Amino acid sequence: MDSHSSSKSLENLEQVVIRFAGDSGDGMQLVGTLFTSATAVMGNDLATLPDYPSEIRAPAGTTSGVSGYQIQLSSGDIYTPGDEVDVLVAMNPAALKVNLPDLNPNACIIVNADSFTPQNLQLAGFASNPLEDDSLASYKLIPVPVASLCRLAVAPAGLKPKDADRCRNIYALGVVCWLMDRELEPIQAWIQKKFASKPAVMQANELALRAGYDYGETSEILQTQYRVAKAKLPAGRYRKVGGNEAIALGLIAAAMKAQRTLFYGSYPITPASTILHELAKYKNCDVRTFQAEDEIAAMVSTIGAAYGGAFAATGTSGPGLSLKTEAMGLAVILELPCVIVNVMRGGPSTGLPTKTEQSDLLQAMFGRHGECPLPVIAPVSPADCFAISVEAFQIATRFMTPVIVLTDSYLANGSEPWKIVNAEDLPEFPMWIPDDPQTFQPYERNADLARPWAAPGMPGLAHRIGGLEKQEKTGRVSYDAMNHERMSHIRAEKIENVASMLPDQTVFGNEDADVLVLSWGSGFGPVRTAVERAQARGLNVSHASLRYLNPFPANLGGLLNKAKKVMVAENNLGQLGMLLRARYLMDVVPLCSMQGKPLNASDVLAGIEDTLARG
């Protein structure tokens, strides 16, 4: 459908960054998600960043209660939701106040003019009305009386005024759909499905969406419509996927490929809870979900499921990982395969529960008593969360060990196009299943130093498990000092052996660059964007993105030594940098951010330029 009006101009853009912002009850996450779905159908590359307050219902009209949803859509490859915002939809003065610092100097601002009342202006901290005092003169300001126009539009549905006002976000969405030349059909289909049992509400939302779109088409204040061409993605079937959704799908795919039951035991905690919600939908795929009474029970139930032969996983965020650590030590000494997903968030304590950080790396590495090593891996994007889940089970079952997956709030809540994987393309899962009771020893070792996986009920393979130290091979309780030292070395060497199955670390750019920027996990997108900008300026800069944090890829040390300087960009106070200094006895330049937001590509580029300038 080409709905462009001949009386208005059409401008083609390569990419654009849009942010929806309003009170936490204004439905910004919903309209952002719906706009993202419409964008995915159009075939654009995209990346999203939901951002919302930790309070369930923060004080209305205040800056602390602002909720936002950002999306970057593009006709080419993009790696982040964007730095500067090109189009801001502000549903109230507080939303405008909070987001003004992030705007492109030539940004378009669409505001709900009806909300700019004296009371709301005071709550937001405005001394005067910015719609009238010329403080926004440098921007393209589009004041739209959203509330009053929406009430008129939905009047035929016969809703009460309070219910009619709930459609304001859909009206604003209609305006943005016109502005960015989006199809309405995907959003209309969602409305019809969501409100099928409430015909009046369905009608009101459909009327609001269409009225907002028509406002863009007929309003004199909106004279330009924008179009972003379809992205040229590799051939295949694509769908929009969020990070937590991809984690769930990856866990299911791994278990189904291995023909094992998937067990997921978890205690609800922000922002990991939606993994449990997603997995609960797939009982038909032999998925068993258990909502535990606490984090300890979640971890212990996962160990029990692994002992029983299931592909077992658990998930948590922030302080939940701290509560799991004692039982994680049990999983290490039992040498049972399981996956522990930690969706990192701002800390310490409750900290910033809805904001992102990468500050649990050292806890994942060392946060258990005793010599208690285990593999730590991290996805680099929402779509990569699928692949990392599959890899986690590969490592867990081959080396008979728990594996920590470090994702974060940015990846968990973000979304992007994901090329659907064919089942036949999934890897196999190497498992040492003993079958000879005469030779079976529960802590015998193979070439990887992994022990066999014998589940209860297998004839002749009964054996003891528990938290006390095991005698080598037999698994009997042992207090022998030399045996404990041998077993400690074996468990540590087994984890180091994981490096044998990891791919070599690659570098984007020259290996002998003036500056090699190292990122891990979700730092990939902002750093890759910054490095591409630096290379476009002729700077000799390269990028290495780490997915494997313990052990490191075998060739990492050699790569780091080739670069003249190594910068480490991370969303903490320098945790990976500390590990690299200790492991490779080399200095690194830290670039750290702790603002509850993902790394910013512009800040990374400034850090690169500063490092080069200091020679």
Secondary structure as GFF3:
##gff-version 3
##sequence-region A 1 615
A	DSSP	beta_strand	9	13	.	.	.	ID=ss1
A	DSSP	beta_strand	15	23	.	.	.	ID=ss2
A	DSSP	alpha_helix	28	42	.	.	.	ID=ss3
A	DSSP	beta_strand	45	51	.	.	.	ID=ss4
A	DSSP	three_ten_helix	63	65	.	.	.	ID=ss5
A	DSSP	beta_strand	66	74	.	.	.	ID=ss6
A	DSSP	beta_strand	85	90	.	.	.	ID=ss7
A	DSSP	alpha_helix	93	99	.	.	.	ID=ss8
A	DSSP	three_ten_helix	100	102	.	.	.	ID=ss9
A	DSSP	beta_strand	103	112	.	.	.	ID=ss10
A	DSSP	three_ten_helix	113	115	.	.	.	ID=ss11
A	DSSP	alpha_helix	118	124	.	.	.	ID=ss12
A	DSSP	beta_strand	140	144	.	.	.	ID=ss13
A	DSSP	alpha_helix	146	154	.	.	.	ID=ss14
A	DSSP	three_ten_helix	155	157	.	.	.	ID=ss15
A	DSSP	alpha_helix	161	165	.	.	.	ID=ss16
A	DSSP	alpha_helix	168	179	.	.	.	ID=ss17
A	DSSP	alpha_helix	185	194	.	.	.	ID=ss18
A	DSSP	alpha_helix	199	218	.	.	.	ID=ss19
A	DSSP	beta_strand	224	228	.	.	.	ID=ss20
A	DSSP	beta_strand	238	242	.	.	.	ID=ss21
A	DSSP	alpha_helix	243	257	.	.	.	ID=ss22
A	DSSP	beta_strand	262	266	.	.	.	ID=ss23
A	DSSP	alpha_helix	273	279	.	.	.	ID=ss24
A	DSSP	three_ten_helix	283	285	.	.	.	ID=ss25
A	DSSP	beta_strand	287	291	.	.	.	ID=ss26
A	DSSP	alpha_helix	295	307	.	.	.	ID=ss27
A	DSSP	beta_strand	311	316	.	.	.	ID=ss28
A	DSSP	alpha_helix	319	334	.	.	.	ID=ss29
A	DSSP	beta_strand	338	344	.	.	.	ID=ss30
A	DSSP	alpha_helix	361	366	.	.	.	ID=ss31
A	DSSP	beta_strand	376	377	.	.	.	ID=ss32
A	DSSP	alpha_helix	384	399	.	.	.	ID=ss33
A	DSSP	beta_strand	402	408	.	.	.	ID=ss34
A	DSSP	alpha_helix	409	413	.	.	.	ID=ss35
A	DSSP	beta_strand	415	419	.	.	.	ID=ss36
A	DSSP	three_ten_helix	423	425	.	.	.	ID=ss37
A	DSSP	alpha_helix	481	497	.	.	.	ID=ss38
A	DSSP	three_ten_helix	498	501	.	.	.	ID=ss39
A	DSSP	beta_strand	515	520	.	.	.	ID=ss40
A	DSSP	three_ten_helix	521	523	.	.	.	ID=ss41
A	DSSP	alpha_helix	524	536	.	.	.	ID=ss42
A	DSSP	beta_strand	541	546	.	.	.	ID=ss43
A	DSSP	beta_strand	548	550	.	.	.	ID=ss44
A	DSSP	alpha_helix	556	562	.	.	.	ID=ss45
A	DSSP	beta_strand	566	570	.	.	.	ID=ss46
A	DSSP	alpha_helix	575	584	.	.	.	ID=ss47
A	DSSP	beta_strand	589	592	.	.	.	ID=ss48
A	DSSP	alpha_helix	601	613	.	.	.	ID=ss49
###
